[in-house]
Amino acid sequence: MERATDYPPSGKSVIDLKRLTKRYGGHTAVNGLNLTIERGEIFGLLGPNGAGKTTTILMMLGLTEPTDGTARVCGLDPARQSLEVKRRVGYMPDDIGFYDDRTALDNLMFTASLNGLNAQEGRRRALELLDRVGLGEAAGKKAGTFSRGMRQRLGIADVLIKKPEVVILDEPTLGIDPEGVRELLQLIREMSRNEGLTVLLSSHHLHQVQQICDRVGLFVRGELIACGDVASLARQLDEDGSVTVEIEASCWTEALTERLKSLDGFIGSGSPVRLPGHPEEASRASFVFGSDQTSDAAKLVIESGARLHAIRRKQYGLDDIYHRYFEGGGSHERNNR
Ligand SMILES: Nc1ncnc2c1ncn2[C@@H]1O[C@H](COP(=O)(O)OP(=O)(O)OP(=O)(O)O)[C@@H](O)[C@H]1O
């Protein structure tokens, strides 16, 4: 799977959040968030519903005031300079609205006029952007007839009209089919790379956004519990030094499972699961050890008379990260995975 790693780190932060906190009455929606995003970076703010992503975005835009801490966006304080921030930041909310009875071109020209472009310049830029987002042919069609995917493309053109430095997209892929998601994300990436745009996008789809994000932050219950590229998140999972060995074998016996459990440093295991359609009725099971026991485990399997089909030291992937941090609610339970 393609993942972006080539954003030019400038060492210049465009978004800088320090101990940013938002409380609604007794409920803390965002709790002491520290986050720096560099110019040109594509950052994915990931978390389940209600994690506090939208609240964080609203504070960055000056649309709601922090209870505590500070936000700096393009060097500005959104709480006090919200107009200036809005001039430099394009924001696409998750429920983006258009004038449905007006054409795509009219909608964009209207946004252009709100941003101070004259009619001629607005029309030129709107047509150029419609082409860029793949809606050139649909410029004269009413926005109300657009599919969800087309509306999101129109939304991206809409936020780019004012040539922002930063683009914030709240759940841009919501309700779009997989092919549409792929195209939309590719478009966001191209826009960022071609124009040096800084992009922050929120999502609860780790799989989707990792395709284009330089870094992701995992946000759970108002707190950033992990941050980095996918490889470094996986390393954070591995930080206790344990190693998961995955074994596929036929003629698996209870005695073999017990012998594997008696290897040095055994921490936990899952029960063998039959692999559907395997010609030799093989099963797969994972064993977690305090150090790498792959070769000793292979030896044991062969000695036991089972037929070994595959054995590997498991690399953590997105599913593991997602499961650990999201479904496990940040739990660090290791057994029975
Ligand atoms: N105006 C408000 N008044 C009271 N509570 C609020 C308000 N806005 C948000 N919350 C609460 O703050 C928490 C974070 O909400 P937020 O919308 O920021 O989460 P989110 O991660 O964006 O989730 P979603 O993907 O569902 O939008 C939730 O528990 C929500 O109910």
The ligand as an SDF file (V2000), in Angstrom:
LIG
                    3D

 31 33  0  0  0  0  0  0  0  0999 V2000
  -21.3940   22.0490   22.0860 N   0  0  0  0  0  0  0  0  0  0  0  0
  -21.2150   20.9700   22.8420 C   0  0  0  0  0  0  0  0  0  0  0  0
  -21.7540   20.8830   24.0650 N   0  0  0  0  0  0  0  0  0  0  0  0
  -21.5570   19.8170   24.8660 C   0  0  0  0  0  0  0  0  0  0  0  0
  -20.8170   18.7240   24.5100 N   0  0  0  0  0  0  0  0  0  0  0  0
  -20.2500   18.7410   23.3010 C   0  0  0  0  0  0  0  0  0  0  0  0
  -20.4160   19.8490   22.4020 C   0  0  0  0  0  0  0  0  0  0  0  0
  -19.7160   19.5710   21.2690 N   0  0  0  0  0  0  0  0  0  0  0  0
  -19.1600   18.3450   21.4440 C   0  0  0  0  0  0  0  0  0  0  0  0
  -19.4680   17.8470   22.6560 N   0  0  0  0  0  0  0  0  0  0  0  0
  -19.0090   16.5630   23.2100 C   0  0  0  0  0  0  0  0  0  0  0  0
  -17.6040   16.5230   23.1600 O   0  0  0  0  0  0  0  0  0  0  0  0
  -17.1500   15.2330   22.7480 C   0  0  0  0  0  0  0  0  0  0  0  0
  -16.2860   15.3400   21.5180 C   0  0  0  0  0  0  0  0  0  0  0  0
  -17.0970   15.6520   20.3960 O   0  0  0  0  0  0  0  0  0  0  0  0
  -16.5070   15.9010   18.9320 P   0  0  0  0  0  0  0  0  0  0  0  0
  -17.6610   16.2210   18.0380 O   0  0  0  0  0  0  0  0  0  0  0  0
  -15.3930   16.8480   18.9980 O   0  0  0  0  0  0  0  0  0  0  0  0
  -15.9470   14.4520   18.5850 O   0  0  0  0  0  0  0  0  0  0  0  0
  -15.4750   13.8810   17.1920 P   0  0  0  0  0  0  0  0  0  0  0  0
  -14.2350   13.1230   17.4720 O   0  0  0  0  0  0  0  0  0  0  0  0
  -15.4070   14.9350   16.1780 O   0  0  0  0  0  0  0  0  0  0  0  0
  -16.6160   12.8560   16.8480 O   0  0  0  0  0  0  0  0  0  0  0  0
  -17.5060   12.7520   15.5260 P   0  0  0  0  0  0  0  0  0  0  0  0
  -16.6670   11.9810   14.5670 O   0  0  0  0  0  0  0  0  0  0  0  0
  -18.6900   11.9790   16.0230 O   0  0  0  0  0  0  0  0  0  0  0  0
  -17.8390   14.1550   15.1040 O   0  0  0  0  0  0  0  0  0  0  0  0
  -18.3820   14.3810   22.5800 C   0  0  0  0  0  0  0  0  0  0  0  0
  -18.5920   13.6510   23.7620 O   0  0  0  0  0  0  0  0  0  0  0  0
  -19.4910   15.3970   22.3650 C   0  0  0  0  0  0  0  0  0  0  0  0
  -20.7260   14.8880   22.8130 O   0  0  0  0  0  0  0  0  0  0  0  0
  1  2  1  0
  2  3  1  0
  2  7  2  0
  3  4  2  0
  4  5  1  0
  5  6  2  0
  6  7  1  0
  6 10  1  0
  7  8  1  0
  8  9  2  0
  9 10  1  0
 10 11  1  0
 11 12  1  0
 11 30  1  0
 12 13  1  0
 13 14  1  0
 13 28  1  0
 14 15  1  0
 15 16  1  0
 16 17  2  0
 16 18  1  0
 16 19  1  0
 19 20  1  0
 20 21  2  0
 20 22  1  0
 20 23  1  0
 23 24  1  0
 24 25  2  0
 24 26  1  0
 24 27  1  0
 28 29  1  0
 28 30  1  0
 30 31  1  0
M  END
$$$$
